[in-house]
């Protein structure tokens, strides 16, 4: 055996890791020992493995999953830095969302729900009957930012072959969509020509399960929110404000809630109105 090899205890001390952590990283292929004694099973390491070991430990302090750590430590230089940057951008987005949710929950727990609802102006509108191209999916809340624009984009492509889009696109939520509940949700784009829409759905739309249905005329109660407010806690508070408004007036909901989109997301400024959150009412 090479006399320059370090025992797992000596290497753990040098790398500032526990022997238990080193065994785990070995099993996961993150930091295999340089040599394993065939008879005793003892693990031995080389001094030059110290940098990799410390890097793994530091990445763990960022709560990076072990599978992501493997990608980073196998990469080199700028590629490794880019992988870390991508992970951290996602982590910061999650922290921002969690911070907003915590602020919202503090308001609820401290009994300030009515104050939060007063920030929203509830209005009503009559929506005529519409023929809509639709895609329905079971999705979790983290998947919505990808699924909604993707599905609406596909449906708008079909609408261009069915006489054009005749109204703002919307998403219907038939059940709770959260990190634990997956709906389903339905993306909808109003179209002009029902027959052409059905032909497109049966052809090019079949791969993604596109359907055509008639959305009946309805009265809706809604709140309009800006791009800056389009985050889960704010949307949840807006829906609750509409529900409270409906209850206070002795009305009842006449169907599932929906989000109605009025502006191109990328083109809208931070204060542009881009979304209504609404309930059909009777």
ABEGO torsion letter per residue (X at the ends): XBAABBBAAAAAAAAGBBAAAAAAAAAAGABBBABBBAAAGBBBBBAAAAAAAAAAAAAAAAGBBAAAAAAAAABBEAAAAAAAAAAAAAAAAAAAAAAAAAAAAAAAAAGAAAAAAAABBBBBBBBBBBBBBBBBBBBBAAAAAAAAAAAAAAAAAAAAAAGEBABBBBBBBABBBBAABAOBBBBBBBBABAAAAAAAAABAAAAAGBBBBBBBBBBBBBBBBBAAABBAAAAAAAAAAAAAAAAAAGBBBAEBBBBBBABBAAABBAABBABBBBBBBX
